[in-house]
Amino acid sequence: MSFKTKITLILLVSILVSAIFPIVSLVLLYKFEADMRGHIQKNVNNFTAINGLQTGIVRYDSHINRYFGTLNSNWIKEANSVRASINRYFDALQSSNTENSELLVVLGELRQEQDAYFRKVDQIVRSPNQSQTKISDLTRAYNNRLVAIFNKVNLLVEKNGEELRESSDKLKAQQAELEMMAIIMGSVFIPVLIISTALIYRSTVTPINGITEKVKGVHADLPESIGKMVNDLDDFVKKRRPEDEISKLARTIRHLGKEVEEKTAELNRLVVTDEKTRLFNFRHFKGQLLTEIARAKRFGEPLSLIMLDIDNFKHYNDTNGHLLGDEVLIKVARLMKQECRETDVPARFGGEEFAALLPRTHPEEAAYVAERIRHVIEETVFVNQEKQPRGNLTVSLGVATFPDDASDAEALINCADEALYEAKNRGRNRVVIYAKFRQGIS
């Protein structure tokens, strides 16, 4: 029996007692549903915009850092495109929160910090010939602005969370109004309305209470809470008839929650992934390196690092163009990931340079993995590889291990880099282990 049919039967039974109560109940119910949808949609949009804003800032900073490292103007174009998307997220947040003065104040402060950050970046980009001291000062200033921006974004998340809690309280107050109406009418018309009220309460307030409790369990800083809400609402819908209006409301909220969950997962993936090769990006790699160093120290285990560079890549790029050059980067990344183990962390280090973290791996094991990577790339056919100086496309690799070769993350990178360049000096297309190289062993 659908929700409307239940209400109609209750009305027929209690029409001589009261014609007002069911009408008021329906109005409050549909108003409650409309308000709930409005509040949820607004907060979904806010969460999406804030996530997009945060991701955009990370991507912009990544593109700017790549420009500083390569002086390739394409990164400036990419950064400007990301900057435009950041401004769109700002506009979306401001237009949808015109009544929230506290949120608008934080947005205003965030935009000021963002504009100041962009100006510092533009200063550095426009003045590449300034002294190193001046550039260092500007870089420190824009890094300070970046820290301030992330602090404001976190404050924005907190303010949006406060608004979500306030929305939940308002919905709870509306629910209380519906309950109070049931109590008043029941006390006046006890003989008939006790049964009528019980039926209405069971058909409306109880399921709405269940939905409200599930929505209240969502937290802005706990994405998994959205997944729990979606699963809980799945169970809720299965226990009710498909044509029930309450079920339709639950399905709508579940659908919105599912969208937020999927968008959050996609944003999280973009934050740690290199856009071109789909390997982990340098920022994620650096974080994993620090984590694995700490774990290796705690458990007394080795941690190996492989650094890989494509031999004569500039020659290939200049000869065949950037499109084929990009195809080489993508193919090398795929082959590298294919030869790495499940526990390894392959990443794009920058340009044509790649890296792989190998937890709990001794130098000899790491060298074996590196040799597999070198061999499979050497045996793979690349378009126009015959134009390369060696007649095919190859890679050079350096291997270093913590704690044998280095005592911290930076030193480990330097050791692996040194081994990589020794491989280049020995004629390329080879693997060099740092420890053996330092001992004079080929």
N, C-alpha and C positions, 0 to 999 in steps of 0.2 A: 504494500500500500504506500503510495507516494505521500510526501509531506503535505501537499495541498489537500489530498483526500482526507487525511487525518484531521486537518483543521476544519474541513467542511463538516465532517461527522460530529466533531465536538461542538461546532456552532449550532447544528440542528438540535442537539441535546440541550444546550444551555441558552437557546435563543430567547426563551421566556424569562430567563433570569437576567441575562445581560447580553446586549448586542454590541456593547462598546469594547469589552475586554478582548475578544478575538481580533477585532479590527486594529486596536492599538498594538496588540501583540505582533500582528503581521507587519504593521508599519515599522515598529521598533526592530523586528527581525531583519527586514529588508534594508533598513537604514544601517543596522549593524553590519550586514554583509557588505553594503556599499562602502561604508567607512573602513572596514577591514581591508577590502581590496585596494582602496585608495592609499591607506597607510602602507600596506605591504609593497604596492607597486612603487610608491615614492622611495621607500627605503631600499628596494631592489635597485632602482635607478641610481640612488646615491652610492650604494656599495659598488655598483659597476663602474660609475664615474670615478670614484676615489681609487679603486683598483687600477682603472685605466690611467689615471693621473700619476699614480705611483710608478706603474710600469713604464709610462712614457718618460718620466724623469730619469729612471734607471737606463732606459734605452738611449736617451739623449746624451747622458753622461758617458755611456759606453762608446757612442759614435764620436763624441768630441775627443775622448782619450785615444781612440784609434786614429783620428786625424792628427793629433799631436805626435803619435808614434810613426805615422807613415807620410804625413803631409799630403795625403790623397784627398783632393777637393770633393770627391764623391761622398766621403763621410760627412762633409759639411752639408751637402744636399740632403742626405738621409736625415741628419740632425735637424735641419730646418723643417723637413716634412713632419718629423716627430714633434717639433715645437708647435706646429700648427694644430696637431691632434691634442696636445696638452691644453692649448687655448680653448679648443672646442669643449673639452671636459670641464674647464673652468666655467665657460658660459652655461653649460648644461646644469652644473651645480648651482650657479647663481640664479638662473631662471626658475628652477624647481624648488628653491628654498627662500623665496622672497619674504615669507612670514617668519622665518627663523633668524632673528637678529644676531644671536650669538654665533650661529654658523656663518652668517654673512661677514661678521667681524673677522673670524678666523680665515675665511676665504680671502678677504681684503688683505690681511697681513701676509697670507701665503702668496698672493699675487705680487705684493711688493717685493718679497724675498725672491720670488721667481724672476721678476723683471730685473732685479739687481744682479742675480746670478747670470741671466742671459747677457746683461751688459758687460759683466766681467769676461765671459766667454768671448763675446764679440771683440772686446779690447785686445785679447790675446791673439785671436784669429786675424784681426786687421793689422797687427803689429808684429809680424814674425821676426823682424830684424832688430827688435829691442834687445837690450843687454840681457844676459842670463839672469842677473839679479832682479831686474824689473819683471821679467817673465815669471820668475819664482815667486815674487811678491804677489803678482796678479793671480798666479795659480793657487797660492795659499788663500787669497781672498775668495776665489770662486769655490774652493773646497769648503771654506767656512760657510759660504752661502748655501752650498749643497746640504751641509749638516743641518742648517737652520730650516731649509725647505722640508727635509724629512721629519724634523721635529714638528713642524706645522701640519704636515700630512697626518702624523700620528694623532695630533690634537684634533684634526678634522674627523678622524675615525672615532675618537672618543665622543665628540659632540654628536656625531650621527648615531652612535650607540645610545647616547642619552635620549635623543629624540625617539629612537625605537622603543626605549623603555617607557617614555612618556605616552607614546601612541598605545602601547600595551595597557597602560593604566587607564587611558581614556576608553579603550574598548571594554576594559573590565568594569568601568563605571556605567557604561551603557548596558552591559550585561546585568549589573546590579539593579538598574531601573526596570528591566524586564522581570527580574525576580521579585522586586518590590510590588510591581503591578499584580503579579500572580498571588502574592501574599495578601494584599489588600482585598482583592476581589474574592479570594477564598474565605477570608474572615467575614465578609459581608454575606456571601451566598454559600455558606458551608455545605448544605445538603447536596447540592448539585456540583458546585465548583470544586469541591475536594477532588472528585474524580476527574473533572475537566482539567484542573490545574496540574494534577499528577501526570495526565496524558501529555499535556502541552510541554510541561517541564522535561519529561522524558524524551519528547520528540524534538525539542529545540534547545533548551538551555544546557542539558547534559552533553549532547554532542558538541555544542558550541564551546562549552567549558573544555572539552577534550581538545578541540582545535586550538583554542587560546593557549592552553598549557603547552602544546607542542610548539606553537609559534614563539612563546616566551622563552623557550629553551635555546633559541638562536642567539649567538653572540657574534659580533663583528670580527673579533680577533680569533674565533674558533671556527674555521670553515667546515670542520667535520660535524659541527652541530647542525649545519644545514642538511647534510646527508642523513643524520639521525632523524631530523624532522620529516624529510621525504619518506624514509622507511616507515616511520610511525604513521604517517598519513596514508601510506599504502595499506597498512594493516587496518586502519580505521575504515577506509573505503570498502575493503573486502568484506567487512562485517555488516555493511548496509546495502540496501537495494540500489542498483545503478541509477534508477530514475529519481531517487531522493534528492531534493534540492540541497540538503545539508551535504550530501556526498558530492554534488556538483561544486559546492563551495570548497570542500576539502581537496577535490581534484584540481581546482584552479590554483589554490595555494601550493599544492604539491608541484604543479607544473612550473609555477614561478620559482619555487625553491630549487627545482631541478635545473632550470636555466641558470640561476645564480651559481649553483654547484659546478656546472659545466664551464661557465665563463671563468670562474675562479681557478679551476684546474688548468684551463688553457692559458690564463695569465701567468700562473705559477710556472708553467712549462716554458713560456716565452722568456721569463726573467732569467732562467738558467741555461737557455739554449742559444747557440750561435745560429743566426738566421740562415746563413748560406749552407753550412755543412750539416746542421742538425746535431752536431756534437755539443757537449757542454761548452759554455763560453768561458772566457778567462776569469771573470768575476767568480763564477761558481767553482772553477778549478782551484783558484787561490783559497777560497773558503774550505774546500775539501782537503787541500794540502795541509792547512793548519790543523784541521780536525784529525787527519790521519797521523800527523806528526805527534800530536798530543796522545793519541791512542797508542802509537808505537812506543812512546816513552813509558806510558803507564804499564804496558804489558811486556816490555822488553823484546819487541818483535821488530824485524827489519821492514823498511818501506823503500821501494825502488821507484825511480822516476826515469822515464824514457822521454828524451827530446828528439823530435824528428823534423827535418827540413828537406823540402823538395829540391833536388839538385838542379841548378841552372833554370829555376822557374821563371826568372825575369826574361831570360832568352826565349823560353816557350811563350810567355805572355806577349812579348814584343813581336814575335814571329807570327803567332796565330790569333792574337786579339784576346780581349778580356773575357768574351763569352766562353771560348774554349778553355781559357785559363781557369774560369770558374768551374767548368765541368771537371777539370783535373782535380781541383780542390775537393769537390764533392765526392769524386771517385776514390781519391786517396783516403778521405775521411771514412767512407764506407768500408774500404778494405782494412783500414786500421781497426775500426770497431769490430769487424768480423774476426780478426785475429786476437783481439783482447778477450780476457775471461770475464765472467759475469761480475766478479768482484772488482775489476779494474775500472778506472775512471778516465776514459779517453776525452780529450778536449782540444779545441782549437786555441792555440796560444796567441796567434796573431799573424796576419799575412799568410805566408806559405809554411808557417811553423806550427807544429802540433806537439802535444804532450800527452803522456799517459801515466797515471798513478797506479802502482801495483802494490797493494797492501800485503803484508806478510810474505814478501818475496825477496829472496837472496839475489845477489848480483848475477850468478850463473843462470838462475831461472829467468830473470829479467832479460838477460842477453839472449836467451833462447826465444822469448816472445818477440824481442826486437828483431832478431834474425828472421823469424817467420814473417813479420810485417815487411821487412826489406825484400825478402824473396818473392812474396806474392805480388808486391808492387812492381818489381823488376820483370816478372813473368806476365804481367797484365799489359794488354795492348791499348795504347792511348792514341787518339787521333793525331796524325802528323808527328809522331814521336821520332820518326827517322830523321827529322830536321834538328834534333838535339845534338849537342857536341859528341855525346857517346853513342848516338844512334838509337837510343831508347830513353825512356823516362825513369829515373831512379831516385832514391832517397838516401840520406845519411842520417845516422842515429847515434845519440850519446846516452850512456846509462850511468846513473849514480845511485848510491844506496845510503839511506839513513839507518843507523848512526855511523857506519863504517867510514863514509866519505865526508859527511857534513853533520853539524850539530843542530841546525835549524832549517826552516823552510827556505829562506833566501839563499843560504849557502848550498843547499841541495840543488836548487835551480841553477846556480852558478856552476856547480860541478858538472851537472848534466850538460849544460851549455858548452863548457870547456871541452868535454868529451866529444860533443857534436862537432865543434869546429876542428878538433883534431882529426875526426873522420873526414871532414872536408879537405884538410891539409894532406891527408894520406891518399887522396885521389877520388874521394866521394864513393857512393854506393857501398857503404860498409857500416858495421857497428863497432863502436869503441866503448870499452868499459873504463870508467874513470880510474878505478883502483889500479888496473893493469897498466893503463897509460902512464900514471904517475910513477909506477915501478919500472917503467921502461920496457914492459912486456907488450909485444905486438898483439 
